[in-house]
């Protein structure tokens, strides 16, 4: 008998976790299967007239529209640019599709578009085309934004999960959970002693610096919906590699930890918008760290684990989380919806 979640779309299908994966595998990918989709990455590297173009698209439905550290406009630009960077591409052009709800104050729209323009200028991309639609009042959350991006591959070869190799070091670019908790606090009107600010930021500069230094980047993945834990599980499954990460090496600020404890949330599954994972050969981890730590956005980079090795056909590509006491547990995808409307 089919379950309710199989009969209709639910909010959890947009979480980036287990329900999202089932939605894609059962109702999307079977109908559009091709070698670019099979790369299992947030962008597709496409051959076109001798160039190596990278293409991505993303939609943003955050509520509230404005939050400490950013708004839906900056989020749309940075999020799309970051997806291109995670494929080793230098971002060039963006499109912007606006779905506006009747009754949205035009001053708010102007603020959002001004933020998008500033963010695009900051990262050196241009918004070159777009579309606008308006829906009836009550049929949207003020503004939904879709942005698609085109970049040029700067890496010597496409970067994607299947490049992950045994003994790779796993590097995390900074503390986790700030974006999701900042959005949650703004939405619910929660006041904390130490204010929460989103980590929303562009990631192009540290990635381009790694490539310029000839670091052998095997894989990159930005941590958005589903947080660090879900990203690790996705990469382990896509690469068929078993991984181990160390809980005491994963940085979580006191204010995020306190807010998560208050709300009963696990920071490993809370969304981020300015953090990424990097997989490099172990003998290059120190060089990679020195490059990353020279940039504000990745100054808190540290090695959090390692790739154990390829699993055979009978094995499972697990992610093992160990703590300082020597106990271990397996990480899994976010099973449902933890923080709606965070990206």
N, C-alpha and C positions, 0 to 999 in steps of 0.2 A: 504494500500500500504506500502511495506517495505521501510524504510529509507535507505540512503546510509550507515549509520553506522551499519545497520543490514545486509547489503549485503557483506561487506568486512571489514577486520581488518584495523583499523586506529590507528594512534599514540596514541590517547587518550585512547585506550583500555589498554595501559600499565601504566596509570597514578596512579592506585590504587584507583580511584574515582568511579563515577557513571558508566562510560562506562566499567570499569574493572568488576564491580559487575554484570552488565548485561551480559557481555561476559561469566563469570563463571557460572552464574545461568542458562543461556539459551543454552550454547554450550559446557560446560565442565562437570559440576556437574551431569546433568541428565544421563550421560553415565558411570560415575564411582562412583555412590552413595554408601556409606557404612558408618558405624558408626564412623569411624575415621575422614572421611571428614566432617561429621555432627558436629564434635566438634567445627568447625569454628575457628580454631587457626592456627598459622604459623607452628606448629609441630604436629606430631601424637605420642601419647603414646601407645606403642604396648606391649602386653604380649608375652614373648618369653622364654620358659623353666624356668619359675618362676621369671625371671627378668622383670623389668619395663624399657624397652628401649624407648627412645624418638628419633624420626627420622625427619629430615627436609631437604629440598633442596631449593636452591636459585640460580638465575642467575644474572650476573652483566654486564651492558652494558654502563657504565658511559663514558661520553665524556666531557672534555679531560681525558685521562688515568691518568694523574698526576694533582693534584690540591693542594692548600694550606691545609695542615693538613692530607694528605694521598694520596693514589693512588688506582687503581682498585684492586691491590693485597691485601692491608690491608683491603679494603672495603669488599672483598669476604670472608676473614677469619672472621673479626669481625661481619659482617652481619649474617653469618650462625651460629656462636657461640651465637650471641644475640637471634636468634630465638629459639635455644635450651634453653637458660636461661629463656626466657619468659614462657616456659612450666614448669619451676622449675627443669630443668635438668642440671647436671654437664657435660659439653662437654668432649668427649673423642677422637673421630676420625673424620677426614674429608676426602672427596674425592675431586679431582680437575679435572674438564674438561675444556680444553683450546680449543677455536676456534680462530685460528690465521689468520689474513689477509695477503696475499702475499704482501711482501714489508715492513713488520714491521721490524724495526731495531732490531737485536738480542740483542744489548746492552739494549734496552728498556725491552725486555722480561726478561733478566737477572735481571734487577732492580726490576721488578714486582715479580718475583719468590723469590728474596732475601727478599722482603718486606713480602711476604706470609710466608716464613720460620720464619722470626723474629716475626711476629704477632702470628703464631701458638705456638712458644716457649713461648711467653709472657703469653698466656692464658692457656698453659698446654695441648694443643691438638697435635695430630700427623696427618700429611697428609700421608695417607697410600695407596691410589690408585688413578688412574686417567685415562685420555684419552686426546689425542691431534688430532685435525683436522685442516686442512688448507683450506681456501676458496680463490677464485680468488680476485685479487686486485679490489677494488671497491665494494666488496660484504660484507664488514664488517667495523667496526670502529677500526681496529688495533687488538684489543683483546676483545673477550667475554669470561667470565669465569662462569662456573657452579660449585658450591660447594654443596655437600651434607654432612650432619653431623649426627653423632650418639652420644647420651648422655645417662646417667643413671639418672633416676628420683631421685632427692634429696628431693622433697617435700613429705609429708605424703600421698597426693593424687594429681592426675593430676590437674594442674592449667589451667583453660580455662574460656571463657566468661560466661558460664552458672553458674559459682560459684558466680558471682556478686550478692550482696544482698542489700535489701533496707537499707538506712542509711549509707552505706559504704562511707568512705572518699575517694576522688579521689586525688591522689598525683602525681605531675609532677616532674621528676627528675632534671630539669634544664631549662635554656633558650632555646628557639626554633628558628628554621629557619637558623642556621649557615651553615649546610651542603649544602642545596640547593643554598643559596646565594653565598657561596664560589665557588661552581662549576660553577654557572652562571657567576660570575665575571671572573673566569679563562677562560671560554669558549669564552666570548665576549671581553676579554682584557680590562675590566673595572678597573680603578684605583680609590680606595676610600682613603680618608684621614686616616681612620683606617682600615688596611687590614683585610679582612675576612678570617677566618680559619674554616675548617670543624670541626664538633664535633665528627667525626668518632672515636669510642672507643669501647672496650669490656665492657659488662655490667654484666659479671658473678659474680664478687666479691661482689658487693652490694646485688645482689639477693641471693647468697649463705649465706651471713651474715644475711639477714632477716629470711631465713629458719632456720639457726642455732640458732637464738634467739627465735624460735617458734612463730614468728609473723604469724597470721592467714591470709596468702596471698590468697585472693580470685581470683585475676586476674592480669596479667601483659601483657603489649603490648608495643613493641618498635614502635617508630614513624618514619616511613620511607616514602614511596610514599604517597602523599595526606596529609601529615603532621598531626598535632594534631587534627584538626577538623574532618578529615575523620576517624581517629582512634576512636575518641569518638563516632561518628555516627555508625560505624561498631559494636562497643561493645554494644551500647544501643540496636541496632536491634537484635544482637545475644542473648543478655540476656533478652530481652523484658522489659527493665527497662528504666524509664525516669530519666534523669540526668540534673543537673544544674551546670554550671561552671561560674566563676567570672573573667571577662576580666582583672580587675586590679590586679589579683593575678598571671597572666600568664606572666612570664619574657621574655622580648625581648630586646636584647642589642641595644644600640643606633645605632651602625653601621649596624645591620640587619634591624632595623626599617627604617633608612635613605635610605638604598639600596632598600627596598621594596617600599617605597614611590616614589623613583625615577623611578622605573620600573613598578609601578602600580600593585604590588603584595600584597597579604594578607599573613603575616607571619604565620597565623593559618593553611595555606595550603602548606607551604614550607617544603620540606623534611628535615629530621634529620637522623643521623646515630649513635647517642650516647645518645639518650634520650628515656625514657619510662614512661608509666603510671602504677600506682600501685593502686589497690583497696583493702582496708583493713577495718575491723570494726572501727567505729569512736572512740571507746575507746582504740584503739591501734595506732592511727595516730601519737601521739607524740613519742611513742617508735620507730615507723618505721622511722620517720623523723630523730631522733637522730642517728640511724644506717646509714641511707643513707648519711647524711651530714658528716659522718666520711671518706667518699671516695671522691677523687677528681672528679671522673666522675659524681657523684650525689650530690656534695656539695651544689648545688643551689636548692635542693628539697624543695617543698612547697605544701601545700594543696590548690588546685584550685577549688574544688567543692565537691558535694555530690550526691549520688544516691537518688532520690526522692522516687521511689517505682516501683513496678510491674504494668504494664499497662494491662488492660483487653483486651479481643478479639476485642473489638470495638475501642480501643485506639491505639495511635501510640507511639512508643518508641522514643520520641524526646530528643534532647540535647538543653537545653536552655542556651544561653550565656547572662549574665547580666553585665551591666557596672556600674561605680560609680555613674552615674546620675539616676540610677533606671530603665533605659530602657532595654528591652529584645529583643532578636531575636533568631530564630531557626538556628542551624547549619545544614548544609547539606553536602553531599559528594562533593568532587571536581567534577564539571560537565564535564570537559574535560581535556586537557593536559596543565599544567602550566609550568613545567620545564622538558623538555625531557632529557633523558640520565643522570639522577642524581643518579642512583644506579644500 
